[in-house]
Amino acid sequence: MKNIILGTTGLVGAALLAASASAQTPKVTVGGFADFQAGYIDDDLDAGQRDYGFRNDTEVSISVDGKSDNGLGYGAVIDLEADVTADADNEGLNASRTYVYMDGGWGRFELGSNQGVGATMNIDADNLAVATGGINGSWNYFANHPAGVAFIATPENVSELGSAFASGNESTDNSNKINYYSPRFSGFQLGVSYTPDLNDRGQFVSRSDIGTSAGDVFDLALSYERQFDAFLLGLSGNYQTGDGDTLSEDIDAYQVGAMLGFAGFSVAGSYADLEGVQGAGIGAEGDYYTLGAGYENGPFGLSATWIDSTLEQAAGDNDFENLVIGADYKLAPGLTPYAELSFYEYDAAGAAADNDGTLFILGTQLAF
């Protein structure tokens, strides 16, 4: 598979060099968001901590889009971190995504530090979540993840998890990679990603085969979207494989998901089986289920999303469960106040690392 992908990319590159590209200068579009959150937290591990805290998250997105005279679409996407601290998810100091793209009737290639096709094409309960994103939202910035213990706390594939020892760690989510998306035919779309090393992103190239990461990671995703009168159906499947480094298991994982929408109501769910969870050691594997329901009526949105996961290690099973209820209201163009309530439970093989908590978030996001 690797030779096919790289060979195809080379053919596309040769075609671009041979083509005439005398179109107008590419168009640059600037956007982004500013998000303020106030959280109130009550969990078993909050000794010595205040019950509340404020959080601010800001990002500036730059899109460059052009089209040559022969119909080739091309450009770049640059998502800049614009906060006064480093990114809390460890996505990067300066930017969370930077990549160039080329597209046409044959599909779309993306080249750079970016999410893979599994992340963009998978269907989970969080796809219909409002407010901060439900089970894949902002709860993890306020909650206490038991120190030194690995859990699957978010509905992501292996290459997105970064480290199971920290909720929301996305240090491997934007590894340097090549993505290919096929055109959509009769509702179906195919996606393929190749990542040489999960530790390599931006200008950093390690080529290391020693440690707890993985390389030669292939991501294959298939999605189906179809509108049937008033019903909207979405299906997804994703398979991921990779060679584990000296201190990690080979990646062998899959995920399936489905979503159904009707008259403002929607339900979604997924199941994933993950082998080679990052940072969890040799023999670590796990799975998770998600389930969610949502409703949107004009500017108002409401959702409830749930995840139940198990990470199997030599010392025993570490279980995690989270139910998140959220609501938001589009008060003005781009301006969305919201509220979110989360009930989470960490249940480790050793009782000392258990944690039950409740979290309430009030926030306002300005998208521009």
Sequence and secondary structure as in RCSB ss.txt:
>XXXX:A:sequence
MKNIILGTTGLVGAALLAASASAQTPKVTVGGFADFQAGYIDDDLDAGQRDYGFRNDTEVSISVDGKSDNGLGYG
AVIDLEADVTADADNEGLNASRTYVYMDGGWGRFELGSNQGVGATMNIDADNLAVATGGINGSWNYFANHPAGVA
FIATPENVSELGSAFASGNESTDNSNKINYYSPRFSGFQLGVSYTPDLNDRGQFVSRSDIGTSAGDVFDLALSYE
RQFDAFLLGLSGNYQTGDGDTLSEDIDAYQVGAMLGFAGFSVAGSYADLEGVQGAGIGAEGDYYTLGAGYENGPF
GLSATWIDSTLEQAAGDNDFENLVIGADYKLAPGLTPYAELSFYEYDAAGAAADNDGTLFILGTQLAF
>XXXX:A:secstr
 HHHHHHHHHHHHHHHHHS       EEEEEEEEEEEEEEEEETT TTS SEEEEEEEEEEEEEEEE TTS EEE
EEEEEE SSS  TT S SSEEEEEEEEEETTEEEEEEE   HHHHH   GGGG  TTTGGGSSHHHHS   TT  
   SS  HHHHS TTSTT  TTTT EEEEEE   BTTEEEEEEEEEETT  TT      SSS EEEEEEEEEEEE
EEETTEEEEEEEEEEEEEE TTS  EEEEEEEEEEEETTEEEEEEEEEEES TTS TT EEEEEEEEEEEEETTE
EEEEEEEEEEEEETTEEEEEEEEEEEEEE  BTTEEEEEEEEEEEEE SSGGG EEEEEEEEEEEEE 
